[in-house]
C-alpha cells in the first residue's frame, strides 16, 4: 500500500526543487485515484542553442497569452513558455526584466507536437 510519505518522497525525487520560491517544477498532478493525487512527468524540451533569449517588457507583465502570440502566433501556447522556464504563477512571475528562454516554434512542433513523440498512458480514474 502506498502511503502519503511514499507519495511525497516520489514527488521530491522526480521534481526539481526551487529553493528561491519553494516550488517543485518538474512533474505535477494529473489523475486522482481513490486514495491520492497521482504524479506525472512533464514532457519537457531540453535547452538548445536556438533558444530565444528574451527579457520581459513592461507591456507583457502577467500576460503569458500575449507572449504565446508574439512568439508562436497562438495565445493558447503560453504554457510552453511557462513550463520551459519553470513558471508556476505567470501573473506573479512574468515581470518586467525577467529573463525567459523561449524555444523556437520549429523545435516546439518537432519535439512536443509530433506524433512520434506521443505516448498514451491509460487513465487510472475510477469510471462510473
N, C-alpha and C positions, 0 to 999 in steps of 0.2 A: 504494500500500500504506500502511495506517495504522500508524504507529509508536507505541511506548509514550509518547513525549513528546507526540505529537498527542493521544492519549487523555487524558493528564494535563492538557494545555492546555485541551482541551474541557471537562474536569471543572471546572477552575478558572473558566473563563469562564461556565459555566452554573450555578454554585453561589454560595452566599453563604458567605464565609469568616468564621468567628467567631474573632477574634484572641485572645479570652479562653481558649478551650479547644482551638483549633487544628483545629476540625472544619468540614467543609463540610456545610451543612444543606439546601440545595435540590438535588434530584437525588440519584441514588444508583445502585445496581447492580440489574440485573434479569436479563436474559438472558446466557448465556455462549456466545460464539461460538467458533469453532475457534482463535482466537488471542488473545482478550481478553474481559474482562467488559464488556458494553455498558452504556451510560448511559441513564437515563430522566429525564424531567422530572416531578416530583411534581405531581399535581393539587391545588393548594392553594387555600384560601379567602383572599380579600383581607380585611384588617381592616375592622371595621364598628363603628359607634357602639353597636350592640346587643350587642356582646361583653360577657360577664360578667367582671368583674374579681374575681379570687379569690386570696387568699393561703393557701398550703397550710398546713393544720393538721397537728399532730404525728401524729395518728392515720392520716393519708394519706401519710406519708413513704414513698417507694419502693413505693407501691401504686397504680399508674395504673389498674388494673382497677376499683378502688373509686371513683375519680374518674369513670370512664366510667359506672358505675352511678348515682352521685349526680346527674350532670348529664344523662345520656342514657337512664337506665333499662336499660342494657345494658353488662355488663362488657367485652364484645368491642369496644366503640368507644373504648377508652382511647387507641388510636393517633392518633385525631383530635386529641386534646388535646396529645399529644406532638409530632406533626408541626406543628401550628399554632404551638407555642411553641419549635420548633427543638430539642426534646429528643431526644437520641440514646440515652442510657442512663438510663431512668427510675428505676432503682434508686439511682443516684448523684445524679441531678439533681433529682428531686422531693423537696425537703427542706422542712422547716418554715420558713415565712416567705417562700418563693419566690412571686413574683408570676406568676400564669398568666392569660392571656386565654382565655376559653372561648367559642367560637362557639355561638350558640343552636341547639337541636335543629332548629328550623324552618329555619334557614339551612343546616345540615348536610344535611338532607333535600332541600332545594330545589337546592342548588348542588353537592353531591357525589354524591347518590344518585338524582337524577332521570335518566330515560332520555335526555333531550335533551342532557345534558352528557357522555354516554359516547361514547367513540370506540374503535374496535377497531384495534389495531396488530398486524399479523401477527408471529408469533414468527420469529426467525431461527435458532432452535436447530436443530442437525442432528438429523434424525429417523432412527431406526433402522429 
